[in-house]
Amino acid sequence: MSRSRISSDPNCRPSRSKLRLQPVNDTVKQVAADEIFFAQLEEFCRLVQEEFLARFNEVSEISTSTADALGFAETLMLCPTREAARACIRRELMAGLSFVLAVQAMQRDIHLGTVKLPSESPEYQTPFYLLACAVQEYLASHRVQLA
């Protein structure tokens, strides 16, 4: 009768295959980018809502122009501070509302799984850079009609 030997000694011999931590690293980057994106979205929506409520009587209709939303995205990504973004929203409220409609369309597609959020976020960026870039890329690549 042969006996198998079970050892309780640790096996510390290096294996020939190297461990790859890339998927974990990618996951961490994705989570960080998601958090940044949604924080920027929340802050942006708060600023737009404040301005919209202050000027509610001036707004007769909301533009569904993709060109307006794209133009606003370009302007927003260059705003160096939240105050500059607030001034931009104040100056271009109608285009800002078109941008909000683009965000809503993008969120619908994210929920359906047909669009993914950006996977990386630049180390140095303006306050709404990731949000503006994501919407700009979404509009440019999907030829979306805003509702």
N, C-alpha and C positions, 0 to 999 in steps of 0.2 A: 504494500500500500504506500503510495507516494504522498508525501505531505507538501502542500504549498506553504511557502514561507511568506508571512506578512510582516512587513517591517514598519515600525513606527518612527524610523529615522527620517528626518526631513530630506527632501530631495532638492538640493540647492544647485544641482548641476545646471549650468546655463543651457537653455534649449537652443537649437539651431535657428529656429524661426524668431524673428524680431517682433516684439509687440508693437502694434501700431495704435497710437492714441488719436489719430486723425479724426475718426468719427466722433469721439467724445469732444474733441476740440471744436469740430464743426457744430455740434449740438450746443455747446456753450456759446459760441458766436451767434448762433441763430436765436437762442433765448435772449441774449443781450440785445440783438438787433430788434427783436419783437418788442421787448420792453421799451426801448428807445422810441420805436415807431408809435406805439400806443400812447406813450407819455406825450409825445409831440402832437399826436392827433387830439388827445384830450385837451391839452392847452390851447391848441389852435381853435377847436370848437368852442371853447369857453370865450376866447377873444371875439370870434365871429358872432356868437350869440349876444354878447354884451353890445356890440355895435349894431346888430340887427334890431335888438329891442329898443335901443336908443333912437333909431331912425325908422322904426316900423312903418310909420305913416308915409314915408318917402318911397317905400318899395311897392311898386305896383305889380311887378312880375319878376320872376327869377329867370335869368338867362340860362338857356340850356346849351350854350355855345361851347363846344370842345376847344375852339381856338381861345376863347376867353379863359377857360380853365387852365389851358397850357401856358398862356401868357402869365397868368397869376402865379402858377407854379414856379416859373422862371424868376419872377420877381421875389416871391416868398423865400426861395432857397438862398437868395443873396442878402436877405435882411440880417444884419449882424447881431441884432438884439431883439428881445421880445417887444420892446418899445417901438423899434423900427417896424416890426411886423404889425403891431397894433396900428401904427400910422398908415401902413400899406393897406390894411383892411379898411381903415376909415376912408382912405382916398379911393380905393377900388372895391367897394363893398359888393357891387353887382358881380364883378369877376370873382371875388372871393366866394360868393354864394354859388357860382358855377363850379368852382373848385370843390365846394362841399358836396354838390351833386356827383362830381367825379369820384370823390372819396366814397360816397354811398354805393355807387356802381361797383367800385373796386371791392368794397366790403362784401357785397352780394356775391361776387365771383370768388372771393377768398372763402366764404362760407360754403360755396358749391364745390370748392377744391380745384377750380380751374385757374386760379392765380395764387402765387405764393408771394409772401412778403420778402423784402430784401434779406439776404443771408448774412450780410456784413454791414457794419456801420463804420464810417471813417472815424479815426480817433479825434480829429479836430473838425468841427462842423458848426454851421450856424444853427440857431435854435430849432428851425423847422426843416433842416436840410433833408433828412431821411424821408420825412413825409412828402415833401415837395418832389423829390427825385422819384419816389415810388409811384406817385400819382402821374407824374410826367411820363415815366416809362410805361405805365399801364395805358395811358391814353394814346401814346404814340404806337404801341405795339398791338393794341386791340381795336383801334379805330372805333371807339365806343360812341354811341349816340346817347347823350345824357337825357334823362327823363325828367 
